[in-house]
Amino acid sequence: MRHTSTSTILAFTVGTLFMVAGVMVSAQDKPTGLRDARAAVEANMNTAAGKTYDEQFGTEFGQKHLGPLKQCKQSHGSDLTSFWMLFKLDKDGSVREMLLYPETELGSCARESLAKDRFATVPPRTGYWVSVYMKLK
């Protein structure tokens, strides 16, 4: 019977842990697809907590971001296509990821400030998706 040294087993175990950790980090850093983000928003909105949070988030968003959006509209206002903004938030309310659908000039302008934002209305959990529809005329 062949014996494997403890240092060999330890090296294998540590190497395996680093590989698993690397896969987990790369999966977390991978951008979310629009379909998955929309499904997450829909699932959140099907809960009482999600509906309450959406209302609070919408109020804060309107108070905090309508001014900057109006500035973007003045500078990039030739395209008045309505669009969705989808936000993936950390537990502290900071924006982890932001998607636009469809991509518009106004949305791209707004993304510059919104992607760096932190909302005072903290979500129920980290990685929480919420959306805002911008209906333009």
Secondary structure by P-SEA (a helix, b strand, c coil): cccccaaaaaaaaaaaaaaaaaaaaaaaaccccaaaaaaaaaaaaacaaaaaaaaaaaaaaaaccaaaaaaaaaacccccbbbbbbbbccccccccbbbbccccaaaaaaaaccccccccccccccbbbbbbbbbcc
